[in-house]
Amino acid sequence: MRVVIISPQSQELWAIESGGAAGGGKSDALIGMATVAAFTFPGISIGYFRREFPDLEGPGGAIMRSKEILSGIASYHATQHRWTFPTKSILQFCHCKDENDVYGYKSQQFDIVLIDESTEFTRFQYRYLLTRNRATKKGIIPFMALATNPGGPGHGWFRDDFVDAGPFEQVNDVEVEPTVFEKHIFIPAKLSDNLILEKRDPGYRASLAAQSELIRRQLLEGDWDAYAGQYYPEFKRDIHVVKPFDIPEYWKRFRSLDYGLDTTACYWWAVDTHGKCFIYRELHEPNLNLSQAAKKILDMTPSDEKISYTVASPDLWNRRQETGKSGMEIMIQAGLTGLIKANNSRIPGWRALREYLTPYKDEQEIMTANLQIFSHCMNLIKCLPLLQHDETNPEDAADKPHNITHAPESIRYGVASRPQLTFVNNAKPRDTFIYRDNTEVNGYTGGEIPRSYIDW
């Protein structure tokens, strides 16, 4: 169970979410949160929502569970589906089966709104219920808390508003409507958090582990990046996303760039002495012309940072009809030098990226991969797992929707600029490799681009 304490200083904190694996204690956390608040702020109203009422009162539902927790410390009114606390605070169980059922609460107000299995709700329902979230007593700061598992019809909006909002367990500013920002926090929950359930039913974990890969990743691992049609099911945040750290000066650095007027996606790479790649900086911004994009890249690169090369989308070498110059020439004139044309072979590039994403155990038996992403590169972390298979050629990745493809395309260029290597004699990762010309080496050197750019 995760307990969240809201301090009086958090006056702009609107929404909290605990989400992840099945059995992670999320429902208990909501009931516990309601209980603490009911005794702390006398007379407040708390609404506990599920999409359908049978989900509240059935076996394992919140009503039955609340009777186990609250009996003896509060009074339950069965006909009203309501707990009344000695402080006169109430906990009301509510439901919204149909889209328009939320209007049944238009005359009600709740100091705290709790939404269990929130991905069963539509975004419209979630946003409307937030209008019912206002203070009825002095001293209470209204907030909404949601709990859920991955999957369900609301998976997309939930992921946008919470999972991809920023680093986990930190308050993040989220643009919920154009120019309208709220403060959200996402708290991952795992089955291992619920020690009581693990002890009471040790077979539950095995039951989840026996499901299909998609269901297992969603319900056992609490993986928000798992969904049907995914091009890179290898991607897992707990393996590929790492906390930022100080990169040694002697590590190789380069950039990858996918330019489009709709979005410029540039990534800064560092390569350790074993060839593992770390993406440590991100530019993902729309509506930049070529000169502006070049200037932004330069501004984001410290003057003392040595960048070996910038591998860029091949269409930058095409001459623009309006100027007679190529995009590459315009960027060079703006000061961005060291540009090289990316290998644009799509399927080999995606395959190479898959190799970099494939997990393996390191020397300490810890799962890792040869591509690691710093946690503040939020757009890449969001877009890469959303990439889907092309409908006409399953070996290729879909090039739509465009708003999610620029970041993966940039990363494909970056990987294609690195050597394509094959492990020899089942050697441990990053030990002995063989080039396509059958030359054996230790570590990573060379590649598709001129050796002068990437030799150590």
ZATOR-628813 format. One record per residue (C-alpha): chain; x, y, z; residue in one letter. Coordinates in steps of 0.1 Angstrom, whole numbers, plus 5000, padded with zeros to 4 digits. Each point is the difference from the previous one (the first is absolute). Example, Ala and Ser with C-alpha at 12.3 -4.5 7.8 and 13.67 -1.06 7.14 Angstrom:
BEGIN
site mol A&east 5123&north 4955&up 5078&type A .
site mol A&east 5014&north 5034&up 4993&type S .
% end
This chain:
BEGIN
site mol A&east 5000&north 5000&up 5000&type M .
site mol A&east 5012&north 5035&up 4992&type R .
site mol A&east 4989&north 5029&up 5024&type V .
site mol A&east 5000&north 5035&up 4986&type V .
site mol A&east 5000&north 5029&up 5024&type I .
site mol A&east 4988&north 5034&up 4986&type I .
site mol A&east 5015&north 5029&up 5018&type S .
site mol A&east 4984&north 5034&up 5003&type P .
site mol A&east 5029&north 5014&up 4979&type Q .
site mol A&east 4989&north 4979&up 4970&type S .
site mol A&east 4973&north 5024&up 4991&type Q .
site mol A&east 5002&north 4994&up 4963&type E .
site mol A&east 5001&north 4962&up 5002&type L .
site mol A&east 4969&north 4988&up 4981&type W .
site mol A&east 5003&north 4964&up 4992&type A .
site mol A&east 5019&north 4970&up 5014&type I .
site mol A&east 5002&north 4965&up 4984&type E .
site mol A&east 5011&north 4967&up 5013&type S .
site mol A&east 5001&north 4975&up 4971&type G .
site mol A&east 5017&north 4968&up 4988&type G .
site mol A&east 4998&north 4963&up 5007&type A .
site mol A&east 4969&north 4981&up 5011&type A .
site mol A&east 5000&north 4994&up 5038&type G .
site mol A&east 5022&north 5030&up 5007&type G .
site mol A&east 4978&north 5012&up 5028&type G .
site mol A&east 4986&north 5030&up 4981&type K .
site mol A&east 4964&north 4996&up 5012&type S .
site mol A&east 5012&north 4997&up 5036&type D .
site mol A&east 5021&north 5031&up 4995&type A .
site mol A&east 4969&north 5020&up 4989&type L .
site mol A&east 4980&north 4988&up 5030&type I .
site mol A&east 5029&north 5007&up 5023&type G .
site mol A&east 5003&north 5035&up 4985&type M .
site mol A&east 4963&north 5006&up 5005&type A .
site mol A&east 5003&north 4989&up 5037&type T .
site mol A&east 5029&north 5022&up 5008&type V .
site mol A&east 4984&north 5030&up 4983&type A .
site mol A&east 4966&north 4993&up 5018&type A .
site mol A&east 5016&north 5002&up 5034&type F .
site mol A&east 5023&north 5029&up 4991&type T .
site mol A&east 4974&north 5023&up 4985&type F .
site mol A&east 4967&north 4997&up 5019&type P .
site mol A&east 4968&north 5002&up 4980&type G .
site mol A&east 5015&north 4995&up 4965&type I .
site mol A&east 4983&north 4980&up 4972&type S .
site mol A&east 5020&north 4973&up 4981&type I .
site mol A&east 4987&north 4984&up 4968&type G .
site mol A&east 5013&north 4965&up 4991&type Y .
site mol A&east 4992&north 4992&up 4963&type F .
site mol A&east 4999&north 4968&up 4980&type R .
site mol A&east 4987&north 4997&up 4964&type R .
site mol A&east 4972&north 4975&up 5010&type E .
site mol A&east 4984&north 4994&up 5034&type F .
site mol A&east 5005&north 4962&up 5000&type P .
site mol A&east 5037&north 5007&up 5000&type D .
site mol A&east 4996&north 5018&up 5033&type L .
site mol A&east 4979&north 4975&up 5018&type E .
site mol A&east 5012&north 4967&up 4985&type G .
site mol A&east 5027&north 4977&up 5015&type P .
site mol A&east 5032&north 5019&up 5005&type G .
site mol A&east 4982&north 5033&up 4993&type G .
site mol A&east 5006&north 5032&up 5019&type A .
site mol A&east 4968&north 4997&up 5021&type I .
site mol A&east 5009&north 4965&up 5013&type M .
site mol A&east 5036&north 5010&up 5005&type R .
site mol A&east 4990&north 5032&up 5018&type S .
site mol A&east 4979&north 4980&up 5025&type K .
site mol A&east 5031&north 4980&up 5009&type E .
site mol A&east 5020&north 5032&up 5005&type I .
site mol A&east 4974&north 5025&up 5015&type L .
site mol A&east 4977&north 4978&up 5021&type S .
site mol A&east 5002&north 5012&up 5036&type G .
site mol A&east 5014&north 5035&up 4991&type I .
site mol A&east 4971&north 5013&up 4977&type A .
site mol A&east 4963&north 4992&up 4993&type S .
site mol A&east 4989&north 4986&up 4967&type Y .
site mol A&east 4966&north 5008&up 4986&type H .
site mol A&east 4992&north 4972&up 4975&type A .
site mol A&east 4971&north 5017&up 4982&type T .
site mol A&east 5020&north 5031&up 4994&type Q .
site mol A&east 5033&north 4981&up 4993&type H .
site mol A&east 5017&north 5025&up 5024&type R .
site mol A&east 5024&north 5000&up 5029&type W .
site mol A&east 4996&north 5026&up 5027&type T .
site mol A&east 5030&north 5007&up 5023&type F .
site mol A&east 4999&north 5013&up 5035&type P .
site mol A&east 5013&north 5033&up 4986&type T .
site mol A&east 4968&north 5003&up 4979&type K .
site mol A&east 5021&north 4994&up 4968&type S .
site mol A&east 4984&north 4977&up 4975&type I .
site mol A&east 5013&north 4975&up 4974&type L .
site mol A&east 4975&north 4996&up 4973&type Q .
site mol A&east 5002&north 4971&up 4974&type F .
site mol A&east 4990&north 5011&up 4965&type C .
site mol A&east 4999&north 4987&up 4965&type H .
site mol A&east 4997&north 5013&up 4964&type C .
site mol A&east 4991&north 4971&up 4977&type K .
site mol A&east 4991&north 5021&up 4970&type D .
site mol A&east 5018&north 5031&up 4986&type E .
site mol A&east 4973&north 5024&up 5011&type N .
site mol A&east 4995&north 4985&up 5035&type D .
site mol A&east 5025&north 5026&up 5012&type V .
site mol A&east 4973&north 5026&up 4997&type Y .
site mol A&east 4982&north 4983&up 5029&type G .
site mol A&east 5027&north 5015&up 5022&type Y .
site mol A&east 4997&north 5036&up 4986&type K .
site mol A&east 4985&north 5013&up 5033&type S .
site mol A&east 5024&north 4982&up 5022&type Q .
site mol A&east 5034&north 5010&up 5013&type Q .
site mol A&east 5028&north 4979&up 5014&type F .
site mol A&east 5031&north 5013&up 5018&type D .
site mol A&east 5018&north 4968&up 4988&type I .
site mol A&east 4992&north 4980&up 4969&type V .
site mol A&east 5013&north 4964&up 4998&type L .
site mol A&east 4998&north 4981&up 4968&type I .
site mol A&east 5008&north 4963&up 5001&type D .
site mol A&east 5009&north 4981&up 4968&type E .
site mol A&east 5000&north 5034&up 4983&type S .
site mol A&east 5010&north 4987&up 4966&type T .
site mol A&east 4964&north 4986&up 4998&type E .
site mol A&east 4988&north 5036&up 4999&type F .
site mol A&east 5001&north 5023&up 4970&type T .
site mol A&east 5020&north 5032&up 5001&type R .
site mol A&east 4968&north 5020&up 4998&type F .
site mol A&east 4987&north 4983&up 5032&type Q .
site mol A&east 5033&north 5005&up 5018&type Y .
site mol A&east 5001&north 5037&up 4991&type R .
site mol A&east 4964&north 5006&up 5008&type Y .
site mol A&east 5003&north 4984&up 5035&type L .
site mol A&east 5029&north 5023&up 5006&type L .
site mol A&east 4974&north 5029&up 4998&type T .
site mol A&east 4983&north 4984&up 5031&type R .
site mol A&east 5033&north 5002&up 5019&type N .
site mol A&east 4999&north 5031&up 5022&type R .
site mol A&east 5004&north 5009&up 5036&type A .
site mol A&east 4969&north 4998&up 5023&type T .
site mol A&east 5019&north 5006&up 5033&type K .
site mol A&east 5027&north 5024&up 5010&type K .
site mol A&east 5036&north 4987&up 4999&type G .
site mol A&east 4995&north 4972&up 4975&type I .
site mol A&east 5018&north 5003&up 4967&type I .
site mol A&east 4979&north 4981&up 4974&type P .
site mol A&east 5017&north 4973&up 4980&type F .
site mol A&east 4992&north 4970&up 4978&type M .
site mol A&east 5018&north 4966&up 5004&type A .
site mol A&east 4998&north 4972&up 4974&type L .
site mol A&east 5010&north 4964&up 5001&type A .
site mol A&east 5001&north 4975&up 4971&type T .
site mol A&east 5018&north 4973&up 4980&type N .
site mol A&east 5013&north 5004&up 4965&type P .
site mol A&east 4975&north 4993&up 4972&type G .
site mol A&east 4963&north 5008&up 4996&type G .
site mol A&east 4983&north 5027&up 4979&type P .
site mol A&east 5016&north 5028&up 5019&type G .
site mol A&east 5036&north 4988&up 4997&type H .
site mol A&east 5010&north 5027&up 4975&type G .
site mol A&east 4987&north 5031&up 5018&type W .
site mol A&east 5013&north 4986&up 5033&type F .
site mol A&east 5035&north 4994&up 4987&type R .
site mol A&east 5001&north 5035&up 4985&type D .
site mol A&east 4988&north 5018&up 5031&type D .
site mol A&east 5020&north 4980&up 5026&type F .
site mol A&east 5025&north 4974&up 4988&type V .
site mol A&east 5016&north 5022&up 4973&type D .
site mol A&east 4996&north 5032&up 5020&type A .
site mol A&east 5036&north 4998&up 5014&type G .
site mol A&east 5021&north 4981&up 5025&type P .
site mol A&east 4981&north 4976&up 5022&type F .
site mol A&east 4993&north 5010&up 5036&type E .
site mol A&east 5006&north 5036&up 4993&type Q .
site mol A&east 4975&north 5028&up 4995&type V .
site mol A&east 4999&north 5010&up 4963&type N .
site mol A&east 4982&north 5028&up 4981&type D .
site mol A&east 4976&north 4985&up 4975&type V .
site mol A&east 4983&north 5019&up 4972&type E .
site mol A&east 4965&north 4985&up 5002&type V .
site mol A&east 4985&north 5025&up 4976&type E .
site mol A&east 5017&north 5026&up 4978&type P .
site mol A&east 5017&north 5025&up 5024&type T .
site mol A&east 4983&north 4983&up 5030&type V .
site mol A&east 5025&north 4983&up 5023&type F .
site mol A&east 4995&north 4978&up 5031&type E .
site mol A&east 5024&north 4983&up 5023&type K .
site mol A&east 4999&north 4962&up 4999&type H .
site mol A&east 5021&north 4973&up 5017&type I .
site mol A&east 5002&north 4963&up 4989&type F .
site mol A&east 5009&north 4973&up 5026&type I .
site mol A&east 5007&north 4966&up 4986&type P .
site mol A&east 4986&north 4970&up 5019&type A .
site mol A&east 5013&north 4964&up 4997&type K .
site mol A&east 4986&north 4968&up 5013&type L .
site mol A&east 5031&north 4998&up 5023&type S .
site mol A&east 4987&north 5032&up 5017&type D .
site mol A&east 4971&north 4980&up 5014&type N .
site mol A&east 5017&north 4977&up 5025&type L .
site mol A&east 4967&north 4990&up 5016&type I .
site mol A&east 4986&north 4986&up 4967&type L .
site mol A&east 5033&north 4983&up 4991&type E .
site mol A&east 4999&north 4982&up 5033&type K .
site mol A&east 4963&north 4992&up 4999&type R .
site mol A&east 5000&north 4987&up 4965&type D .
site mol A&east 5035&north 4990&up 4988&type P .
site mol A&east 4985&north 4984&up 4969&type G .
site mol A&east 4986&north 5033&up 4987&type Y .
site mol A&east 5034&north 5011&up 4985&type R .
site mol A&east 5003&north 4966&up 4982&type A .
site mol A&east 4965&north 5005&up 4986&type S .
site mol A&east 5009&north 5034&up 4985&type L .
site mol A&east 5033&north 4986&up 4987&type A .
site mol A&east 4981&north 4973&up 4981&type A .
site mol A&east 4981&north 5025&up 4979&type Q .
site mol A&east 5009&north 5011&up 4964&type S .
site mol A&east 5030&north 5024&up 4997&type E .
site mol A&east 4978&north 5030&up 4996&type L .
site mol A&east 4978&north 4993&up 5030&type I .
site mol A&east 5029&north 4989&up 5021&type R .
site mol A&east 5019&north 5033&up 4993&type R .
site mol A&east 4970&north 5021&up 5008&type Q .
site mol A&east 4987&north 4982&up 5031&type L .
site mol A&east 5031&north 4984&up 5015&type L .
site mol A&east 5026&north 5026&up 4991&type E .
site mol A&east 4978&north 5030&up 4999&type G .
site mol A&east 5015&north 5009&up 4966&type D .
site mol A&east 4982&north 5030&up 4984&type W .
site mol A&east 5021&north 4995&up 4968&type D .
site mol A&east 4984&north 4967&up 4992&type A .
site mol A&east 4971&north 4999&up 4975&type Y .
site mol A&east 4989&north 4980&up 4969&type A .
site mol A&east 5018&north 5008&up 4967&type G .
site mol A&east 5031&north 5014&up 5017&type Q .
site mol A&east 5031&north 5000&up 4977&type Y .
site mol A&east 5025&north 4999&up 5029&type Y .
site mol A&east 4986&north 4978&up 5028&type P .
site mol A&east 5036&north 4998&up 5012&type E .
site mol A&east 4998&north 5035&up 5014&type F .
site mol A&east 4995&north 5001&up 5038&type K .
site mol A&east 5005&north 5031&up 5021&type R .
site mol A&east 5016&north 4982&up 5028&type D .
site mol A&east 5027&north 4987&up 4976&type I .
site mol A&east 5004&north 5027&up 4975&type H .
site mol A&east 4994&north 5032&up 5020&type V .
site mol A&east 5027&north 5011&up 5025&type V .
site mol A&east 5005&north 5029&up 5023&type K .
site mol A&east 5023&north 5027&up 4986&type P .
site mol A&east 5036&north 4999&up 5011&type F .
site mol A&east 5032&north 5019&up 4992&type D .
site mol A&east 5014&north 4987&up 4968&type I .
site mol A&east 5038&north 4995&up 4999&type P .
site mol A&east 5017&north 5025&up 4977&type E .
site mol A&east 5018&north 4972&up 4981&type Y .
site mol A&east 4969&north 4983&up 4989&type W .
site mol A&east 4992&north 5004&up 4963&type K .
site mol A&east 4971&north 5024&up 4993&type R .
site mol A&east 4979&north 5006&up 4969&type F .
site mol A&east 4965&north 5012&up 4990&type R .
site mol A&east 4972&north 4986&up 4979&type S .
site mol A&east 4975&north 5022&up 4982&type L .
site mol A&east 4967&north 4995&up 4983&type D .
site mol A&east 4988&north 5034&up 4986&type Y .
site mol A&east 4965&north 5009&up 4991&type G .
site mol A&east 4982&north 5033&up 5002&type L .
site mol A&east 4973&north 4982&up 5021&type D .
site mol A&east 5027&north 4987&up 5024&type T .
site mol A&east 5037&north 5002&up 5004&type T .
site mol A&east 5013&north 4970&up 5019&type A .
site mol A&east 5037&north 5001&up 5010&type C .
site mol A&east 5017&north 4977&up 5025&type Y .
site mol A&east 5034&north 5002&up 5017&type W .
site mol A&east 5018&north 4967&up 5004&type W .
site mol A&east 5029&north 4988&up 5021&type A .
site mol A&east 5017&north 4967&up 4995&type V .
site mol A&east 5019&north 4983&up 5028&type D .
site mol A&east 5033&north 4981&up 4995&type T .
site mol A&east 4980&north 4968&up 4995&type H .
site mol A&east 4977&north 5014&up 4973&type G .
site mol A&east 4969&north 5005&up 5021&type K .
site mol A&east 4981&north 5030&up 4988&type C .
site mol A&east 4984&north 5026&up 5023&type F .
site mol A&east 4975&north 5026&up 4987&type I .
site mol A&east 5005&north 5029&up 5024&type Y .
site mol A&east 4983&north 5031&up 4984&type R .
site mol A&east 4969&north 5006&up 4979&type E .
site mol A&east 4987&north 5027&up 4977&type L .
site mol A&east 4964&north 4992&up 4989&type H .
site mol A&east 4984&north 5032&up 4988&type E .
site mol A&east 4975&north 5009&up 4972&type P .
site mol A&east 5000&north 5030&up 4976&type N .
site mol A&east 5038&north 5006&up 4998&type L .
site mol A&east 5014&north 5010&up 4966&type N .
site mol A&east 5034&north 4986&up 4990&type L .
site mol A&east 5020&north 5030&up 5013&type S .
site mol A&east 4980&north 5000&up 5033&type Q .
site mol A&east 5005&north 4963&up 5005&type A .
site mol A&east 5037&north 5003&up 4994&type A .
site mol A&east 5003&north 5029&up 5025&type K .
site mol A&east 4979&north 4981&up 5026&type K .
site mol A&east 5023&north 4970&up 4997&type I .
site mol A&east 5030&north 5021&up 5004&type L .
site mol A&east 4985&north 5019&up 5030&type D .
site mol A&east 4993&north 4967&up 5017&type M .
site mol A&east 5035&north 4987&up 4995&type T .
site mol A&east 5025&north 5014&up 5026&type P .
site mol A&east 5030&north 5016&up 4984&type S .
site mol A&east 5024&north 4976&up 5017&type D .
site mol A&east 4981&north 4969&up 4989&type E .
site mol A&east 5018&north 4983&up 4971&type K .
site mol A&east 4975&north 4986&up 4975&type I .
site mol A&east 5017&north 4976&up 4975&type S .
site mol A&east 4972&north 5003&up 4973&type Y .
site mol A&east 4963&north 5005&up 4995&type T .
site mol A&east 4983&north 4973&up 4979&type V .
site mol A&east 4969&north 5016&up 4983&type A .
site mol A&east 4971&north 4990&up 4979&type S .
site mol A&east 5010&north 4995&up 4963&type P .
site mol A&east 4973&north 5024&up 4986&type D .
site mol A&east 5021&north 5029&up 5015&type L .
site mol A&east 5023&north 4995&up 4970&type W .
site mol A&east 4972&north 5007&up 4975&type N .
site mol A&east 5001&north 5035&up 4986&type R .
site mol A&east 4971&north 5022&up 5009&type R .
site mol A&east 4982&north 5014&up 4970&type Q .
site mol A&east 4994&north 5034&up 5016&type E .
site mol A&east 5037&north 5006&up 5009&type T .
site mol A&east 5020&north 4977&up 4978&type G .
site mol A&east 5018&north 4989&up 5031&type K .
site mol A&east 4997&north 4967&up 5019&type S .
site mol A&east 4989&north 4999&up 5035&type G .
site mol A&east 5035&north 4987&up 5009&type M .
site mol A&east 5015&north 5032&up 4986&type E .
site mol A&east 4976&north 5023&up 5018&type I .
site mol A&east 5008&north 4983&up 5033&type M .
site mol A&east 5037&north 5002&up 4994&type I .
site mol A&east 4997&north 5037&up 4992&type Q .
site mol A&east 4981&north 5003&up 5034&type A .
site mol A&east 5031&north 4985&up 5017&type G .
site mol A&east 4991&north 4963&up 5003&type L .
site mol A&east 5030&north 4983&up 4986&type T .
site mol A&east 5010&north 4963&up 4999&type G .
site mol A&east 4968&north 4988&up 4983&type L .
site mol A&east 5000&north 4966&up 4983&type I .
site mol A&east 4973&north 4983&up 4981&type K .
site mol A&east 4982&north 4972&up 5018&type A .
site mol A&east 4996&north 4965&up 4985&type N .
site mol A&east 4963&north 5000&up 4992&type N .
site mol A&east 4995&north 4963&up 4995&type S .
site mol A&east 4969&north 4997&up 5022&type R .
site mol A&east 4996&north 4963&up 5008&type I .
site mol A&east 5038&north 4994&up 5006&type P .
site mol A&east 5000&north 5031&up 5022&type G .
site mol A&east 4970&north 4989&up 5020&type W .
site mol A&east 5016&north 4965&up 5004&type R .
site mol A&east 5032&north 5016&up 5013&type A .
site mol A&east 4980&north 5021&up 5025&type L .
site mol A&east 4983&north 4968&up 5012&type R .
site mol A&east 5034&north 4985&up 5007&type E .
site mol A&east 5009&north 5030&up 5021&type Y .
site mol A&east 4968&north 4997&up 5019&type L .
site mol A&east 5002&north 4963&up 5006&type T .
site mol A&east 5005&north 4994&up 5038&type P .
site mol A&east 5028&north 4979&up 5014&type Y .
site mol A&east 5016&north 4994&up 5034&type K .
site mol A&east 5031&north 5019&up 5008&type D .
site mol A&east 5030&north 4988&up 5021&type E .
site mol A&east 4979&north 5006&up 5032&type Q .
site mol A&east 4971&north 4980&up 4986&type E .
site mol A&east 4979&north 5032&up 4996&type I .
site mol A&east 4978&north 5004&up 4969&type M .
site mol A&east 5012&north 5028&up 4977&type T .
site mol A&east 5003&north 5008&up 4963&type A .
site mol A&east 5025&north 5016&up 4977&type N .
site mol A&east 4977&north 5031&up 4997&type L .
site mol A&east 4992&north 5020&up 5031&type Q .
site mol A&east 4979&north 5032&up 5001&type I .
site mol A&east 5003&north 5027&up 5027&type F .
site mol A&east 4967&north 5004&up 5017&type S .
site mol A&east 4996&north 5037&up 4990&type H .
site mol A&east 4998&north 4990&up 4963&type C .
site mol A&east 4962&north 4997&up 5004&type M .
site mol A&east 4989&north 5003&up 4964&type N .
site mol A&east 5022&north 4971&up 4989&type L .
site mol A&east 4989&north 4979&up 5030&type I .
site mol A&east 4964&north 5007&up 4990&type K .
site mol A&east 5003&north 4996&up 4962&type C .
site mol A&east 5023&north 4969&up 4997&type L .
site mol A&east 4976&north 4975&up 5015&type P .
site mol A&east 4971&north 5015&up 4981&type L .
site mol A&east 5016&north 4991&up 4967&type L .
site mol A&east 4978&north 4974&up 4981&type Q .
site mol A&east 5005&north 4975&up 4972&type H .
site mol A&east 4993&north 5013&up 4965&type D .
site mol A&east 4967&north 4985&up 4988&type E .
site mol A&east 5013&north 4990&up 4965&type T .
site mol A&east 5035&north 4990&up 5011&type N .
site mol A&east 5002&north 4986&up 5035&type P .
site mol A&east 5038&north 5000&up 4999&type E .
site mol A&east 4999&north 5038&up 4997&type D .
site mol A&east 4988&north 5025&up 5026&type A .
site mol A&east 4970&north 5021&up 4992&type A .
site mol A&east 5008&north 5036&up 4990&type D .
site mol A&east 4968&north 5013&up 5015&type K .
site mol A&east 4989&north 5017&up 5022&type P .
site mol A&east 5027&north 5025&up 4992&type H .
site mol A&east 5000&north 5015&up 5035&type N .
site mol A&east 5016&north 4968&up 5014&type I .
site mol A&east 5023&north 4990&up 4972&type T .
site mol A&east 5027&north 5028&up 5000&type H .
site mol A&east 5017&north 4989&up 5033&type A .
site mol A&east 5003&north 4963&up 4989&type P .
site mol A&east 5012&north 5010&up 4965&type E .
site mol A&east 5027&north 5021&up 5016&type S .
site mol A&east 5011&north 4971&up 5022&type I .
site mol A&east 5000&north 4977&up 4970&type R .
site mol A&east 5024&north 5023&up 4983&type Y .
site mol A&east 5022&north 5000&up 5031&type G .
site mol A&east 5001&north 4962&up 5003&type V .
site mol A&east 5007&north 4997&up 4962&type A .
site mol A&east 5031&north 5022&up 5005&type S .
site mol A&east 5014&north 4975&up 5025&type R .
site mol A&east 5016&north 4967&up 4990&type P .
site mol A&east 4977&north 4970&up 4993&type Q .
site mol A&east 5017&north 4973&up 5020&type L .
site mol A&east 4994&north 4963&up 5006&type T .
site mol A&east 5010&north 4982&up 5032&type F .
site mol A&east 5026&north 4973&up 4995&type V .
site mol A&east 5000&north 4965&up 5017&type N .
site mol A&east 4973&north 5010&up 5025&type N .
site mol A&east 5023&north 5026&up 5015&type A .
site mol A&east 4986&north 5022&up 5027&type K .
site mol A&east 4985&north 5033&up 4987&type P .
site mol A&east 5026&north 5026&up 4990&type R .
site mol A&east 5029&north 4975&up 5000&type D .
site mol A&east 5010&north 4987&up 4966&type T .
site mol A&east 4982&north 5010&up 4968&type F .
site mol A&east 5002&north 4994&up 4963&type I .
site mol A&east 4995&north 5025&up 4972&type Y .
site mol A&east 4982&north 4992&up 4968&type R .
site mol A&east 5034&north 4995&up 4983&type D .
site mol A&east 5007&north 4973&up 5027&type N .
site mol A&east 5026&north 5021&up 5018&type T .
site mol A&east 5000&north 4992&up 5037&type E .
site mol A&east 5005&north 5029&up 5025&type V .
site mol A&east 4994&north 5008&up 5036&type N .
site mol A&east 4976&north 5028&up 5007&type G .
site mol A&east 4983&north 5024&up 4975&type Y .
site mol A&east 5017&north 5019&up 4972&type T .
site mol A&east 4994&north 5008&up 4964&type G .
site mol A&east 4966&north 4998&up 4984&type G .
site mol A&east 4981&north 5012&up 4969&type E .
site mol A&east 5013&north 5036&up 5002&type I .
site mol A&east 5036&north 5011&up 4994&type P .
site mol A&east 5024&north 4987&up 5027&type R .
site mol A&east 5014&north 5035&up 5005&type S .
site mol A&east 4967&north 5009&up 5017&type Y .
site mol A&east 4996&north 4972&up 5025&type I .
site mol A&east 5035&north 4984&up 5006&type D .
site mol A&east 5010&north 5001&up 5036&type W .
% end
